[in-house]
């Protein structure tokens, strides 16, 4: 007995309550799994939490986790933030947070913070990475605190950056204002232009020999240009000092981009697209540092209203829907509408976090564009300018007729089965169109179809063969008729003659039909519908033996009995009713001929033979046969002989053509209707000879006489 069987027997011997408990566990596990799965998959809900800020900018991977949840969710620009939210960034990612009091937080790549913002206290837990905080715009009057372990930094109208090194030490750099540093029960004031290095053992405060006024410690540039110029401004420059601005491509300051000597209070540097890290040095001592991100952003692509679009007003105000396509990095899009292309006379200006907006406008000529904003420190990016017009002038222009084209000839069956479609161009301002169809160019007693709201119409009435004319007239919202179009003519032609052009052999052997199939073909009509193929024993199809429906123009049969039959094709509609029926054609299925001698794969010993008599089954309606004999050498098939005969046998006595090996013979018969020869059957055979004795003994008389 196997170990598995032993375990099964043990379970079977359990008590009833043990079995019920096991069944309950097996039932509970998938339910808990589904609950956990849907809990992870559903979109996180903020519930009744109070909003404390928004993501005003994000690049690449930025995620948020609610305080009472374990699942992280991706974030986009303008996402709301709530108390106890955890925010983290990935590689080459960063984010800007704007709190409701105006404080701006900039999180560099691979950083994590937790927001603890309440009415009583404003605190940010800094876990790791790099964090910049600017409270200069804080209007609440309350200091904001940054906590990292046992260290607390209090900001009051300050601009600082906090960075955690690999050894867990912290670097606090005060760009402006004053920061209060609390560590180990002591308070230190870090003033403007000072830097503090904090470790477990000590706090070292140094003054930056060269103060950087601009740019900010985490500058983000966004423009449509590949290169952006940045101006650096300094204070405290001493002529005796050796001051340098070092710019690197990595945060560890190993890949140098440029190094420039600082000889004046201002310096301008060009930055291609990418992320750069800069720092100053004075007499070999490192001073302030920062980061510059140059984002090459494409302007918004305007979608609607398209250029030179005309709106026909029916009241004082017309609702215009604006839409565009833009990148996800944009924090806000502002639609500007002006009465001049320079936008010096703005008519309306509305912002949105989405990519569409609607507004009501009076009559007039307008220009519009989209102003896209990345963040407060970046210049806005403007789209191209497009024009549109709102007018109460009603159109009078005639539409252009597209189909039927002038002098088109349309089969009557096509028009009556599929309908006749009329198509014309759209003219802005018309509410609907009127279609007129007449059998004369003067449109006397026309057939009129009113109030067509689209630019096409499907005519489904029965129409007889003949010549016709059609035209279109646009109708304005006030009911006024525009200019009628120039009429086009077309004709409806009755289908005549053998339109199906039936194609098939008039006779075929049963064996060939079973092997290759009986192919029935016809001409595909320019009419929508299916084809019904009927095979009957009489030309009136009173006794139908086969019926098949298809959407293509051919079918194949291989199971019809021997005899003479008739076949025809008809076009059917969706209900299966036949609308057009072809003439009938006859076809004969006769008994198959086949090899009598030699049989398939037969081996013929030619040691004592002077010929081979080929014979096959005769066919009553075949008067001439063609026999072909091939030699098979590997993949080659070499024709040795081809002869015609009026009997069902042939004597092959040209033995010089034969040799030991494999051969093929086939019989061809002629189709009486097409005079085309087709292979009736093909069969292989082999030729062998007796082996010669291995040793040949020559017997001669002992006494030989010479003449």
Secondary structure per residue as TSV (DSSP state, phi and psi in degrees):
chain	resnum	aa	ss	phi	psi
A	1	X	-	360.0	133.0
A	2	X	-	-75.5	162.5
A	3	X	H	-63.4	-36.4
A	4	X	H	-64.2	-42.9
A	5	X	H	-64.6	-35.5
A	6	X	H	-62.5	-42.0
A	7	X	H	-65.5	-39.4
A	8	X	H	-62.0	-44.2
A	9	X	H	-63.9	-35.7
A	10	X	H	-65.5	-40.2
A	11	X	H	-66.2	-40.1
A	12	X	H	-61.3	-32.7
A	13	X	T	-82.6	0.6
A	14	X	S	-62.9	160.2
A	15	X	-	-74.4	164.2
A	16	X	H	-60.9	-43.6
A	17	X	H	-66.6	-30.9
A	18	X	H	-68.2	-40.2
A	19	X	H	-66.6	-40.0
A	20	X	H	-64.8	-38.5
A	21	X	H	-66.2	-40.6
A	22	X	H	-63.7	-42.0
A	23	X	H	-63.6	-38.6
A	24	X	H	-63.6	-41.9
A	25	X	H	-63.5	-44.0
A	26	X	H	-64.5	-31.1
A	27	X	H	-75.8	-35.3
A	28	X	H	-76.5	-34.3
A	29	X	H	-59.6	-51.3
A	30	X	H	-64.3	-31.0
A	31	X	H	-65.7	-46.1
A	32	X	H	-63.6	-37.5
A	33	X	H	-62.8	-43.8
A	34	X	H	-65.4	-40.1
A	35	X	H	-61.8	-45.3
A	36	X	H	-64.7	-40.0
A	37	X	H	-62.6	-49.0
A	38	X	H	-68.0	-29.2
A	39	X	H	-67.1	-35.8
A	40	X	H	-75.5	-34.0
A	41	X	H	-81.7	-29.7
A	42	X	S	-70.0	151.8
A	43	X	-	-65.7	132.1
A	44	X	-	-64.3	139.3
A	45	X	-	-113.9	130.5
A	46	X	-	-76.1	-16.3
A	47	X	T	64.4	-134.3
A	48	X	T	-98.3	21.1
A	49	X	-	-65.8	149.7
A	50	X	-	-86.8	131.0
A	51	X	E	-72.8	134.8
A	52	X	E	-116.4	-5.3
A	53	X	E	172.0	-171.6
A	54	X	E	-140.5	161.0
A	55	X	E	-81.4	104.3
A	56	X	E	-85.0	-14.0
A	57	X	E	-162.1	143.4
A	58	X	E	-147.6	147.8
A	59	X	E	-132.2	123.4
A	60	X	S	62.5	-129.2
A	61	X	-	-89.8	112.1
A	62	X	E	-131.9	128.1
A	63	X	E	-126.9	155.3
A	64	X	E	-131.8	144.9
A	65	X	E	-132.8	128.8
A	66	X	-	-67.5	156.4
A	67	X	T	-64.0	-29.2
A	68	X	T	-103.9	16.8
A	69	X	-	-125.5	166.5
A	70	X	-	-115.8	-1.6
A	71	X	-	-100.3	133.1
A	72	X	-	-91.4	143.4
A	73	X	E	-126.6	146.2
A	74	X	E	-69.9	150.9
A	75	X	-	-123.7	154.8
A	76	X	-	-123.7	169.2
A	77	X	T	-59.1	143.6
A	78	X	T	76.7	7.8
A	79	X	-	-66.2	139.3
A	80	X	E	-75.1	152.2
A	81	X	E	-120.7	148.6
A	82	X	E	-130.7	163.8
A	83	X	T	-60.0	141.8
A	84	X	T	72.3	13.2
A	85	X	-	-71.9	138.0
A	86	X	E	-101.6	132.0
A	87	X	E	-120.6	131.0
A	88	X	E	-136.8	154.2
A	89	X	E	-121.0	154.6
A	90	X	-	-98.8	-166.3
A	91	X	T	-63.4	139.2
A	92	X	T	53.8	32.2
A	93	X	-	-123.1	155.4
A	94	X	E	-156.5	167.5
A	95	X	E	-148.8	151.9
A	96	X	E	-119.9	129.5
A	97	X	E	-114.5	131.6
A	98	X	E	-113.8	115.7
A	99	X	E	-80.5	164.0
A	100	X	T	-65.0	-23.0
A	101	X	T	-86.8	2.2
A	102	X	S	100.0	-10.7
A	103	X	-	-65.8	136.5
A	104	X	E	-112.2	131.4
A	105	X	E	-117.2	132.1
A	106	X	E	-119.3	120.6
A	107	X	E	-106.2	123.4
A	108	X	-	-82.5	179.8
A	109	X	S	-63.5	151.0
A	110	X	S	52.1	52.1
A	111	X	-	-127.4	157.2
A	112	X	E	-143.1	129.8
A	113	X	E	-135.6	160.2
A	114	X	E	-126.1	129.7
A	115	X	E	-92.1	117.8
A	116	X	E	-117.3	79.8
A	117	X	E	-114.3	113.6
A	118	X	-	-128.3	177.0
A	119	X	S	-68.5	-29.6
A	120	X	S	-83.8	-34.8
A	121	X	-	-149.3	144.7
A	122	X	E	-120.3	109.1
A	123	X	E	-137.1	141.4
A	124	X	E	-120.7	121.0
A	125	X	E	-85.1	117.3
A	126	X	E	-100.1	112.4
A	127	X	E	-88.0	-52.2
A	128	X	E	-165.3	168.1
A	129	X	S	101.0	-142.9
A	130	X	E	-135.1	131.6
A	131	X	E	-133.4	131.3
A	132	X	E	-113.9	138.0
A	133	X	E	-133.4	131.8
A	134	X	E	-127.8	108.8
A	135	X	-	-105.2	18.3
A	136	X	T	-65.0	-24.1
A	137	X	T	-97.7	11.8
A	138	X	-	-71.1	115.9
A	139	X	-	-99.4	-1.3
A	140	X	S	-79.6	-20.8
A	141	X	-	81.5	-1.8
A	142	X	-	-101.1	137.7
A	143	X	-	-74.0	144.6
A	144	X	E	-103.5	139.7
A	145	X	E	-113.1	142.3
A	146	X	E	-115.3	122.1
A	147	X	E	-113.4	130.3
A	148	X	E	-134.5	101.6
A	149	X	T	66.2	-123.1
A	150	X	T	-94.2	4.7
A	151	X	E	-100.6	134.8
A	152	X	E	-127.7	132.3
A	153	X	E	-116.8	122.4
A	154	X	E	-104.3	130.2
A	155	X	E	-111.1	138.3
A	156	X	E	-139.3	101.4
A	157	X	E	55.3	46.0
A	158	X	E	-120.9	161.6
A	159	X	E	-128.4	108.6
A	160	X	E	-132.4	163.5
A	161	X	E	-131.2	142.5
A	162	X	E	-127.8	125.7
A	163	X	E	-130.5	135.5
A	164	X	E	-101.6	123.2
A	165	X	-	-79.5	173.0
A	166	X	T	-65.3	-27.9
A	167	X	T	-85.9	14.5
A	168	X	S	73.3	0.7
A	169	X	-	-74.4	156.4
A	170	X	E	-114.1	144.0
A	171	X	E	-118.2	118.6
A	172	X	E	-107.8	118.3
A	173	X	E	-117.3	118.5
A	174	X	E	-97.0	114.2
A	175	X	E	-83.5	-38.6
A	176	X	E	-154.3	157.8
A	177	X	E	77.4	-159.4
A	178	X	E	-132.5	139.4
A	179	X	E	-120.0	135.3
A	180	X	E	-96.3	126.3
A	181	X	E	-110.0	121.5
A	182	X	E	-113.5	119.4
A	183	X	E	-152.1	131.5
A	184	X	T	55.3	38.8
A	185	X	T	76.9	5.4
A	186	X	E	-113.9	152.0
A	187	X	E	-117.2	130.5
A	188	X	E	-125.3	140.5
A	189	X	E	-96.3	124.0
A	190	X	E	-105.0	112.8
A	191	X	-	-88.2	173.6
A	192	X	T	-54.9	126.6
A	193	X	T	85.7	7.7
A	194	X	E	-108.0	158.1
A	195	X	E	-133.5	138.4
A	196	X	E	-122.0	132.7
A	197	X	E	-107.8	118.3
A	198	X	E	-111.4	129.4
A	199	X	-	-136.0	179.5
A	200	X	S	-66.8	-29.0
A	201	X	S	-86.5	-40.2
A	202	X	-	-155.6	168.5
A	203	X	E	-121.0	118.4
A	204	X	E	-109.1	119.5
A	205	X	E	-109.3	127.1
A	206	X	E	-129.1	156.0
A	207	X	E	-101.4	129.7
A	208	X	-	-65.7	122.3
A	209	X	S	-63.6	-25.7
A	210	X	S	-127.4	116.0
A	211	X	E	-88.2	131.1
A	212	X	E	-97.7	113.7
A	213	X	E	-78.5	-42.6
A	214	X	E	-150.9	152.9
A	215	X	S	-79.3	178.6
A	216	X	-	-69.0	168.3
A	217	X	T	-69.1	-19.0
A	218	X	E	-139.9	75.2
A	219	X	E	-83.9	132.5
A	220	X	E	-117.0	124.1
A	221	X	E	-110.7	139.6
A	222	X	E	-139.1	121.1
A	223	X	E	-155.6	168.6
A	224	X	S	-83.0	-7.6
A	225	X	S	-90.1	152.2
A	226	X	S	-76.8	-25.0
A	227	X	E	-123.2	135.5
A	228	X	E	-124.3	140.4
A	229	X	E	-95.7	135.2
A	230	X	E	-124.7	131.3
A	231	X	E	-98.2	126.6
A	232	X	E	-98.8	132.6
A	233	X	E	-121.8	136.2
A	234	X	E	-126.4	159.0
A	235	X	E	-134.0	154.2
A	236	X	-	81.7	23.5
A	237	X	-	-76.9	122.1
A	238	X	-	-109.2	134.3
A	239	X	T	-64.7	-27.5
A	240	X	T	-79.5	-16.5
A	241	X	S	-83.7	151.9
A	242	X	-	-99.4	100.6
A	243	X	E	-107.0	137.5
A	244	X	E	-135.9	149.3
A	245	X	E	-109.6	118.0
A	246	X	E	-109.8	130.9
A	247	X	E	-122.2	129.0
A	248	X	E	-124.5	162.0
A	249	X	S	-96.0	-4.3
A	250	X	S	-134.7	156.6
A	251	X	T	-71.6	-16.1
A	252	X	T	-88.8	0.8
A	253	X	S	58.8	50.9
A	254	X	-	-114.9	-29.3
A	255	X	S	-101.2	96.6
A	256	X	E	-70.3	135.2
A	257	X	E	-101.8	-50.9
A	258	X	E	-154.5	152.0
A	259	X	E	-135.4	120.9
A	260	X	E	-126.8	143.2
A	261	X	E	-78.5	138.5
A	262	X	-	-98.8	109.3
A	263	X	-	-115.7	-5.6
A	264	X	S	-143.5	175.1
A	265	X	S	-75.4	-10.3
A	266	X	E	-134.6	145.3
A	267	X	E	-150.6	134.3
A	268	X	E	-114.0	132.7
A	269	X	E	-130.5	143.6
A	270	X	E	-97.2	136.2
A	271	X	E	-123.9	119.2
A	272	X	E	-68.6	176.3
A	273	X	S	-61.8	134.9
A	274	X	E	143.3	-171.2
A	275	X	E	-116.8	134.4
A	276	X	E	-133.1	151.7
A	277	X	E	-123.1	131.1
A	278	X	E	-125.0	156.9
A	279	X	E	-154.8	156.9
A	280	X	E	-106.9	154.3
A	281	X	E	-139.5	143.8
A	282	X	E	-134.9	115.3
A	283	X	T	55.3	38.0
A	284	X	T	86.6	-6.4
A	285	X	E	-96.5	129.1
A	286	X	E	-75.2	133.8
A	287	X	E	-108.7	-127.6
A	288	X	E	-72.1	157.3
A	289	X	E	-141.2	164.5
A	290	X	E	-168.9	-176.2
A	291	X	E	-135.5	139.5
A	292	X	E	-126.6	125.0
A	293	X	E	-114.4	119.8
A	294	X	E	-105.8	106.9
A	295	X	E	-100.1	120.9
A	296	X	E	-87.2	108.2
A	297	X	-	-111.6	135.3
A	298	X	-	-82.7	140.7
A	299	X	-	-68.9	162.5
A	300	X	-	-63.8	142.7
A	301	X	E	-98.9	117.0
A	302	X	E	-73.1	136.6
A	303	X	E	-110.8	-55.0
A	304	X	E	-146.9	137.9
A	305	X	S	-75.5	141.7
A	306	X	-	-72.9	168.8
A	307	X	T	-62.2	135.1
A	308	X	T	65.2	23.0
A	309	X	E	-68.5	144.3
A	310	X	E	-119.3	126.3
A	311	X	E	-104.6	132.6
A	312	X	E	-100.8	112.8
A	313	X	-	-80.1	140.3
A	314	X	S	-113.0	-5.3
A	315	X	S	-149.1	-178.1
A	316	X	S	-64.4	-41.2
A	317	X	-	-112.3	136.6
A	318	X	E	-117.4	130.4
A	319	X	E	-80.4	120.9
A	320	X	E	-113.6	126.8
A	321	X	E	-97.2	122.8
A	322	X	E	-105.0	137.2
A	323	X	E	-146.2	153.5
A	324	X	E	-157.1	170.9
A	325	X	E	-119.9	129.6
A	326	X	-	-144.6	169.1
A	327	X	-	-79.5	156.5
A	328	X	T	-72.6	-14.9
A	329	X	T	-68.5	-18.1
A	330	X	-	-69.4	130.8
A	331	X	S	-80.9	-36.3
A	332	X	E	-151.9	147.6
A	333	X	E	-120.8	134.6
A	334	X	E	-119.5	123.1
A	335	X	E	-89.4	122.7
A	336	X	E	-109.9	128.7
A	337	X	E	-120.1	126.1
A	338	X	E	-132.9	159.3
A	339	X	S	-90.2	-1.6
A	340	X	S	-136.7	152.7
A	341	X	T	-69.4	-16.5
A	342	X	T	-85.9	-6.9
A	343	X	-	59.6	36.2
A	344	X	S	-86.7	-15.9
A	345	X	S	-124.0	78.7
A	346	X	E	-70.1	131.9
A	347	X	E	-94.9	-37.4
A	348	X	E	-153.7	148.7
A	349	X	E	-148.1	113.0
A	350	X	E	-133.9	137.6
A	351	X	E	-102.9	155.4
A	352	X	E	-154.8	153.5
A	353	X	S	-89.0	-8.9
A	354	X	S	-97.1	-154.6
A	355	X	S	-127.8	25.8
A	356	X	E	-159.9	153.6
A	357	X	E	-162.5	153.1
A	358	X	E	-124.4	148.3
A	359	X	E	-151.7	151.2
A	360	X	E	-92.8	135.3
A	361	X	E	-135.2	148.4
A	362	X	-	-79.7	179.7
A	363	X	S	-64.7	146.1
A	364	X	E	153.8	175.9
A	365	X	E	-97.4	134.3
A	366	X	E	-134.6	157.0
A	367	X	E	-126.3	142.2
A	368	X	E	-139.5	153.8
A	369	X	E	-154.6	168.8
A	370	X	E	-117.2	125.6
A	371	X	E	-99.4	116.0
A	372	X	E	-102.2	136.5
A	373	X	E	-120.8	126.9
A	374	X	-	-82.3	-59.8
A	375	X	-	-155.7	-179.3
A	376	X	T	-68.7	-23.4
A	377	X	T	-90.6	-6.6
A	378	X	S	-105.8	147.2
A	379	X	-	-71.1	144.9
A	380	X	-	-67.7	155.5
A	381	X	E	-113.8	128.1
A	382	X	E	-102.6	142.5
A	383	X	-	-82.1	178.5
A	384	X	-	-67.3	165.5
A	385	X	-	-104.9	135.3
A	386	X	E	-128.1	153.8
A	387	X	E	-110.8	146.8
A	388	X	E	-147.4	165.7
A	389	X	E	-136.6	140.2
A	390	X	E	-116.4	119.2
A	391	X	E	-139.4	153.9
A	392	X	-	-100.5	4.2
A	393	X	-	-69.7	126.9
A	394	X	-	-87.2	142.0
A	395	X	-	-73.7	157.0
A	396	X	-	-133.7	-2.6
A	397	X	-	-65.6	142.9
A	398	X	-	-86.3	140.3
A	399	X	-	-68.4	158.9
A	400	X	-	-94.0	134.6
A	401	X	E	-84.8	130.8
A	402	X	E	-106.7	-43.7
A	403	X	E	-153.1	134.8
A	404	X	S	-66.6	145.0
A	405	X	-	-74.4	161.5
A	406	X	T	-54.9	131.3
A	407	X	T	66.0	21.3
A	408	X	E	-63.6	142.2
A	409	X	E	-113.2	120.9
A	410	X	E	-119.0	127.8
A	411	X	E	-60.3	140.5
A	412	X	H	-60.7	-41.5
A	413	X	H	-63.4	-39.2
A	414	X	H	-61.4	-46.7
A	415	X	H	-65.6	-37.6
A	416	X	H	-83.4	-23.9
A	417	X	H	-92.5	-52.9
A	418	X	H	-86.6	-16.8
A	419	X	-	88.1	169.2
A	420	X	E	-120.0	118.6
A	421	X	E	-97.5	129.6
A	422	X	E	-107.3	133.3
A	423	X	E	-133.2	140.2
A	424	X	E	-145.5	170.6
A	425	X	-	-81.5	156.3
A	426	X	-	-87.6	139.2
A	427	X	-	-119.0	118.1
A	428	X	T	-61.5	136.1
A	429	X	T	106.5	-18.3
A	430	X	E	-81.7	136.2
A	431	X	E	-79.8	-40.2
A	432	X	E	-156.5	-178.6
A	433	X	E	-131.4	152.8
A	434	X	E	-113.0	133.6
A	435	X	E	-108.9	131.8
A	436	X	E	-120.4	132.9
A	437	X	E	-127.3	127.9
A	438	X	E	-142.2	161.6
A	439	X	S	-97.3	15.7
A	440	X	S	-144.6	154.0
A	441	X	T	-70.8	-18.6
A	442	X	T	-87.3	-2.9
A	443	X	-	55.8	45.3
A	444	X	T	-81.8	129.7
A	445	X	T	53.6	55.2
A	446	X	-	-77.1	163.2
A	447	X	E	-95.1	120.8
A	448	X	E	-112.7	135.3
A	449	X	E	-119.3	114.5
A	450	X	E	-97.7	161.9
A	451	X	E	57.2	47.7
A	452	X	E	-87.3	114.3
A	453	X	-	-83.5	-18.8
A	454	X	S	-101.2	-175.5
A	455	X	S	-103.3	28.0
A	456	X	E	-152.5	157.5
A	457	X	E	-149.2	133.0
A	458	X	E	-98.6	108.2
A	459	X	E	-83.5	117.0
A	460	X	-	-113.2	0.8
A	461	X	S	-73.1	158.3
A	462	X	-	-68.3	137.7
A	463	X	-	-135.0	132.5
A	464	X	-	-90.6	168.4
A	465	X	S	-66.6	148.0
A	466	X	E	150.1	-176.8
A	467	X	E	-100.2	140.1
A	468	X	E	-136.9	162.9
A	469	X	E	-133.0	148.8
A	470	X	E	-144.7	154.4
A	471	X	E	-154.2	164.0
A	472	X	E	-126.2	139.2
A	473	X	E	-126.8	127.9
A	474	X	E	-83.4	145.6
A	475	X	E	-119.7	125.6
A	476	X	E	-78.0	167.3
A	477	X	T	-58.1	-27.3
A	478	X	T	-82.9	-3.3
A	479	X	S	94.6	3.3
A	480	X	-	-78.5	138.1
A	481	X	B	-86.6	135.8
A	482	X	-	-83.0	-172.1
A	483	X	-	-70.9	132.6
A	484	X	-	-69.2	150.2
A	485	X	-	-72.3	163.4
A	486	X	-	-69.0	128.7
A	487	X	-	-68.1	147.0
A	488	X	E	-111.8	148.1
A	489	X	E	-108.3	150.6
A	490	X	E	-151.6	164.8
A	491	X	E	-129.7	148.1
A	492	X	E	-107.7	119.3
A	493	X	E	-107.2	133.9
A	494	X	-	-74.6	141.9
A	495	X	-	-76.9	129.6
A	496	X	-	-129.4	152.4
A	497	X	S	76.2	-164.8
A	498	X	-	-82.1	82.3
A	499	X	S	-73.9	-20.9
A	500	X	S	-83.8	-25.4
A	501	X	-	49.8	65.8
A	502	X	-	-62.1	139.0
A	503	X	B	-135.8	125.5
A	504	X	-	-173.6	159.4
A	505	X	-	-69.6	151.3
A	506	X	S	-82.4	-20.3
A	507	X	E	-153.1	152.8
A	508	X	E	-157.4	144.3
A	509	X	E	-76.4	154.4
A	510	X	H	-65.5	-39.1
A	511	X	H	-66.2	-37.0
A	512	X	H	-70.4	-37.9
A	513	X	H	-63.3	-41.6
A	514	X	H	-67.4	-30.7
A	515	X	H	-85.4	-45.9
A	516	X	H	-107.5	-18.9
A	517	X	-	89.4	150.2
A	518	X	E	-93.7	109.1
A	519	X	E	-92.7	121.6
A	520	X	E	-112.2	124.0
A	521	X	E	-126.8	158.5
A	522	X	-	-156.8	170.2
A	523	X	-	-80.1	130.4
A	524	X	-	-76.1	127.6
A	525	X	-	-84.7	150.6
A	526	X	S	-78.8	47.2
A	527	X	S	-132.6	136.0
A	528	X	S	-74.1	131.2
A	529	X	S	154.2	178.5
A	530	X	E	-106.4	164.8
A	531	X	E	-112.9	135.7
A	532	X	E	-109.1	122.7
A	533	X	E	-104.5	128.3
A	534	X	E	-121.9	137.3
A	535	X	E	-122.4	121.2
A	536	X	E	-128.9	166.9
A	537	X	S	-83.8	-12.1
A	538	X	S	-135.4	160.5
A	539	X	T	-70.4	-16.2
A	540	X	T	-93.9	-1.9
A	541	X	-	57.7	42.6
A	542	X	S	-79.3	-27.7
A	543	X	S	-120.5	89.9
A	544	X	E	-89.8	125.4
A	545	X	E	-101.0	-22.9
A	546	X	E	-142.1	138.0
A	547	X	E	-139.5	133.2
A	548	X	E	-144.5	136.2
A	549	X	E	-111.3	134.2
A	550	X	E	-146.9	159.3
A	551	X	S	-99.1	-8.2
A	552	X	S	-100.7	-179.1
A	553	X	S	-106.1	34.9
A	554	X	E	-165.4	152.7
A	555	X	E	-140.9	165.0
A	556	X	E	-137.1	136.1
A	557	X	E	-121.4	150.3
A	558	X	-	-141.5	15.2
A	559	X	-	-132.5	36.5
A	560	X	-	-96.3	140.1
A	561	X	-	-76.0	169.5
A	562	X	S	-68.4	136.8
A	563	X	E	147.6	-175.4
A	564	X	E	-105.8	131.1
A	565	X	E	-131.5	169.0
A	566	X	E	-125.4	145.0
A	567	X	E	-136.5	152.7
A	568	X	E	-151.5	165.4
A	569	X	E	-127.6	140.9
A	570	X	E	-135.5	149.2
A	571	X	E	-90.1	129.7
A	572	X	E	-117.0	151.5
A	573	X	-	-93.9	-169.8
A	574	X	T	-63.2	-27.5
A	575	X	T	-85.9	-4.2
A	576	X	-	88.9	5.7
A	577	X	-	-80.0	137.8
A	578	X	E	-82.3	126.3
A	579	X	E	-104.5	-21.5
A	580	X	E	-151.5	129.9
A	581	X	E	-120.4	134.3
A	582	X	-	-77.9	171.4
A	583	X	-	-72.3	168.4
A	584	X	-	-98.0	152.5
A	585	X	E	-129.4	146.4
A	586	X	E	-96.9	154.2
A	587	X	E	-150.7	139.8
A	588	X	E	-111.4	134.1
A	589	X	E	-110.1	113.0
A	590	X	E	-111.1	164.5
A	591	X	-	-64.0	143.2
A	592	X	-	-79.0	143.2
A	593	X	-	-87.4	158.2
A	594	X	-	-157.9	167.0
A	595	X	E	-71.7	133.3
A	596	X	E	-100.5	-47.7
A	597	X	E	-150.9	132.1
A	598	X	S	-75.1	149.2
A	599	X	-	-72.1	170.9
A	600	X	T	-61.5	127.7
A	601	X	T	62.7	24.2
A	602	X	E	-75.6	143.5
A	603	X	E	-102.3	123.3
A	604	X	E	-108.6	122.9
A	605	X	E	-88.5	114.4
A	606	X	-	-97.3	16.8
A	607	X	T	-63.2	-38.0
A	608	X	T	-117.9	23.3
A	609	X	-	-113.7	147.1
A	610	X	S	-109.3	-5.8
A	611	X	-	-162.8	171.6
A	612	X	E	-125.1	128.0
A	613	X	E	-98.8	105.7
A	614	X	E	-83.3	133.3
A	615	X	E	-143.0	153.4
A	616	X	E	-151.4	168.5
A	617	X	-	-69.4	135.1
A	618	X	-	-83.1	154.4
A	619	X	-	-118.5	136.8
A	620	X	T	-64.7	-33.9
A	621	X	T	-99.7	7.6
A	622	X	-	-107.7	124.6
A	623	X	-	-105.6	-11.5
A	624	X	-	-144.6	136.0
A	625	X	E	-122.8	153.1
A	626	X	E	-122.3	125.2
A	627	X	E	-105.7	136.8
A	628	X	E	-125.9	134.5
A	629	X	E	-120.7	128.5
A	630	X	E	-121.6	149.0
A	631	X	E	-101.0	133.7
A	632	X	E	-102.7	112.9
A	633	X	E	-122.8	101.5
A	634	X	T	63.9	-125.8
A	635	X	T	-89.8	-2.6
A	636	X	E	-86.3	149.0
A	637	X	E	-130.0	104.6
A	638	X	E	-105.1	123.7
A	639	X	E	-73.3	123.2
A	640	X	E	-100.1	-34.3
A	641	X	E	-158.0	143.9
A	642	X	E	-141.9	120.1
A	643	X	E	-136.1	153.0
A	644	X	E	-108.2	147.2
A	645	X	E	-151.1	151.2
A	646	X	S	-101.3	10.2
A	647	X	S	-118.4	175.5
A	648	X	S	-98.8	32.8
A	649	X	E	-150.8	160.8
A	650	X	E	-152.9	132.0
A	651	X	E	-97.3	119.0
A	652	X	E	-100.2	106.0
A	653	X	-	-117.0	5.4
A	654	X	-	-87.3	73.0
A	655	X	G	-69.6	-16.2
A	656	X	G	-65.1	-19.4
A	657	X	G	-80.4	-15.5
A	658	X	-	-102.1	161.4
A	659	X	-	-156.7	172.7
A	660	X	S	-64.3	140.0
A	661	X	E	142.9	-162.9
A	662	X	E	-102.7	144.2
A	663	X	E	-138.1	164.0
A	664	X	E	-133.8	138.9
A	665	X	E	-132.1	144.4
A	666	X	E	-144.1	153.2
A	667	X	E	-112.0	130.0
A	668	X	E	-110.6	138.9
A	669	X	E	-121.9	155.1
A	670	X	E	-99.5	131.5
A	671	X	-	-75.8	119.8
A	672	X	T	-61.2	-30.2
A	673	X	T	-82.5	-31.6
A	674	X	T	-114.6	-8.7
A	675	X	-	60.3	18.0
A	676	X	-	-91.4	134.5
A	677	X	E	-90.4	133.1
A	678	X	E	-127.0	152.3
A	679	X	E	-75.9	120.7
A	680	X	E	-81.6	-42.8
A	681	X	E	-157.8	163.6
A	682	X	E	-140.3	133.9
A	683	X	E	-143.9	144.9
A	684	X	E	-100.7	151.8
A	685	X	E	-150.7	168.9
A	686	X	E	-130.3	153.6
A	687	X	E	-118.5	134.6
A	688	X	E	-132.3	162.9
A	689	X	-	-132.2	152.1
A	690	X	-	-64.1	147.1
A	691	X	-	-75.3	142.2
A	692	X	-	-75.1	151.1
A	693	X	-	-63.7	147.6
A	694	X	S	-66.5	-38.0
A	695	X	S	-120.3	126.9
A	696	X	-	-104.2	122.4
A	697	X	-	-103.2	123.5
A	698	X	-	-92.6	124.0
A	699	X	-	-103.0	119.9
A	700	X	-	-127.4	152.1
A	701	X	-	-66.4	151.2
A	702	X	S	-67.1	-35.6
A	703	X	S	-111.0	126.4
A	704	X	-	-117.5	140.0
A	705	X	-	-112.6	142.3
A	706	X	-	-112.5	139.0
A	707	X	-	-71.9	360.0
